[in-house]
């Protein structure tokens, strides 16, 4: 892993969280990746006392109070490029 174990750990956590989200959604639950949390407060809530522990990702999982609207999809030309960013598909 060289000098990037933390970076690889974060990437692995994101991959695992993505699979969690896909799985939970297939079971009829709603999920949401969270951002902007206070890491020290999260550690306190989950009882994490190890100072080397970092929180890489948080995912809220539960039953939605109401159905969310489907925002639709962007056209491929908005997110798919060939060879270089900016060279439209």
TAPEUR-V241179 format. One record per pair of residues at least 24 apart in sequence whose ideal C-beta (glycine too) atoms are under 10 Angstrom apart, sorted by sequence separation. I is the first residue (numbers start at 1). GAP is how many residues later the second one is. D is the distance in Angstrom with one decimal. If there is no record, write none. Layout:
I_GAP_D + I_GAP_D
This chain:
33_24_6.8 + 34_24_4.1 + 33_25_7.5 + 34_25_6.8 + 32_26_9.3 + 33_26_5.7 + 34_26_5.9 + 32_27_7.0 + 33_27_8.2 + 31_28_5.7 + 32_28_4.7 + 31_29_6.7 + 32_29_8.3 + 30_30_8.2 + 31_30_5.2 + 32_30_9.1 + 30_31_7.5 + 31_31_8.3 + 29_32_5.6 + 30_32_6.2 + 32_32_9.7 + 29_33_6.4 + 30_33_6.6 + 31_33_9.7 + 27_34_9.7 + 29_34_6.3 + 30_34_4.0 + 24_35_8.3 + 28_35_7.8 + 29_35_8.2 + 30_35_9.0 + 25_36_9.4 + 28_36_9.3 + 30_36_10.0 + 32_36_9.9 + 20_37_9.4 + 24_37_5.2 + 30_37_9.3 + 21_38_6.2 + 23_38_9.8 + 24_38_9.1 + 30_38_7.5 + 17_39_8.2 + 18_39_9.2 + 20_39_6.1 + 16_40_9.3 + 17_40_4.6 + 21_40_8.2 + 13_41_9.3 + 16_41_8.3 + 17_41_8.5 + 18_41_9.3 + 20_41_7.7 + 13_42_9.0 + 14_42_6.9 + 15_42_9.9 + 17_42_5.3 + 13_43_3.8 + 14_43_5.8 + 16_43_9.8 + 10_44_7.8 + 12_44_8.4 + 13_44_5.1 + 9_45_7.9 + 10_45_9.9 + 11_45_8.7 + 6_46_9.7 + 10_46_4.5 + 9_47_6.7 + 10_47_7.8 + 6_48_7.0 + 6_50_9.0
